Amino acid sequence: MSIAAKLDSLGVTLPDAPAPAANYVPFVRVGNIVYVSGQISNDGTMITGKLGDDMDVEAGAAAAKVCAINLLAQVKAACGGDIDKLVRVIKLTGFVNSTADFTAQPQVINGASDFLVEALGEAGRHSRSAVSAAALPLGVAVEIEGIFEVA
């Protein structure tokens, strides 16, 4: 099954690739590697909050899934609109807006990782970092950047 068909079967429609909010590009393609700038938890509405304060792990994981969908939208744009040129996810770096004593950043970023494996199978398995941040742009709960291999 193609990636586009699998996303469709999951009820996921990739949005238009979000435009950068400052002086940077949303992705850089070097050969068959695409480096995607941090994608925030924004599905048309900013998903804001601080884990360990006003947001629980389940809500944080849902925000991370939104970031993963936005990452795929950027990969699709990098591939001229053809998401089926995605070969594999190489690495994610996830930032979690969290309190100093919150330690479940990996469980939050699992929202992105689990979705990518569900949508892409083995090609969705990746290396990863999940770190805490005292604050993120616009107060969002999660931001994730990624490295992808494309055809």
C-alpha positions in Angstrom: 0.0 0.0 0.0 1.3 3.4 -0.9 2.0 6.0 1.9 -0.7 8.2 0.5 -3.2 5.3 0.6 -2.1 4.3 4.1 -2.6 7.9 5.4 -6.0 8.0 3.8 -7.0 4.7 5.5 -5.9 6.2 8.8 -8.1 9.2 8.1 -5.1 11.5 7.9 -5.0 14.3 5.3 -1.7 16.1 5.1 -2.1 19.8 5.4 -0.4 22.3 3.1 3.2 22.5 4.4 3.3 25.2 7.1 5.3 28.4 6.1 8.2 29.3 8.3 7.5 31.8 11.1 10.9 33.6 10.9 14.1 33.8 8.9 14.7 30.2 7.9 13.5 27.7 5.3 11.0 24.9 6.3 13.3 22.2 4.9 16.7 21.7 3.2 17.2 18.8 0.7 20.8 17.5 0.3 20.8 14.7 -2.2 18.3 12.1 -0.9 18.3 13.5 2.6 15.7 16.1 3.8 16.2 18.1 6.9 12.9 19.5 8.2 12.9 22.4 10.5 11.0 22.2 13.8 7.3 21.7 13.3 5.0 22.9 16.1 1.8 21.5 17.5 -0.5 23.4 15.3 -3.4 21.7 13.5 -5.1 25.0 12.6 -5.3 25.8 16.2 -2.2 26.1 18.4 -2.0 23.3 20.8 -0.5 25.1 23.8 0.4 24.0 27.3 3.1 22.9 29.7 3.5 19.2 30.5 3.6 18.6 34.2 1.4 21.7 34.8 -1.7 22.2 32.7 -1.3 19.3 30.2 -1.1 15.5 30.7 1.0 13.0 28.8 -1.9 11.8 26.6 -2.6 15.4 25.4 1.1 15.9 24.9 1.3 12.8 22.8 -1.6 14.0 20.7 0.2 17.3 20.1 3.3 15.3 19.1 1.3 13.4 16.5 0.2 16.7 15.0 3.9 17.7 14.7 4.6 14.4 12.9 1.8 15.1 10.4 3.3 18.5 9.8 6.7 17.0 9.3 5.2 14.7 6.6 3.6 17.7 5.0 7.1 19.3 4.7 8.5 16.0 3.3 5.7 15.9 0.7 6.6 19.5 -0.3 10.3 18.6 -0.5 9.3 15.8 -2.9 7.3 18.0 -5.2 4.0 16.9 -3.8 4.6 13.2 -3.8 4.7 11.7 -0.3 5.3 8.3 -1.8 8.9 9.4 -2.5 9.6 9.1 1.2 11.9 6.2 1.8 12.3 6.3 5.6 12.4 8.4 8.7 16.0 8.7 9.9 15.8 10.8 13.1 13.5 12.9 15.2 14.4 15.5 17.8 11.4 16.3 20.0 11.1 19.3 22.3 8.5 19.2 25.1 7.4 22.3 26.8 7.5 21.0 30.4 8.1 21.8 34.0 11.5 21.2 35.6 10.3 18.1 37.4 8.5 16.5 34.4 10.4 13.4 33.2 8.0 11.7 30.7 9.3 13.5 27.5 9.8 10.1 25.8 6.2 9.2 26.3 5.1 12.5 24.9 7.2 12.1 21.8 5.9 8.6 21.4 2.8 10.3 20.0 4.9 11.2 16.9 6.9 7.9 16.8 3.9 5.6 17.2 2.1 7.5 14.4 5.0 7.3 12.0 5.4 3.6 12.5 1.7 3.1 12.1 1.6 5.1 8.9 4.9 4.0 7.4 5.7 0.5 8.9 9.4 -0.3 9.2 10.2 2.9 7.2 8.8 4.9 10.1 11.2 3.5 12.7 13.8 6.1 13.6 16.5 7.2 16.0 15.3 9.9 18.3 15.9 12.4 21.1 13.2 13.7 23.5 14.2 16.7 25.6 12.5 19.2 27.9 12.2 22.9 27.1 11.3 25.6 29.6 9.3 27.3 26.8 8.5 26.8 23.1 7.5 29.3 20.4 4.0 30.7 20.8 3.5 28.6 24.0 3.1 25.4 22.0 3.3 22.1 23.9 5.6 20.3 21.4 8.0 21.0 18.6 9.7 18.3 16.5 12.4 18.4 13.8 13.3 15.5 11.5 15.7 14.0 9.1 14.2 11.9 6.3 15.5 9.8 3.3 13.7 10.3 0.1 13.9 8.9 -3.4 
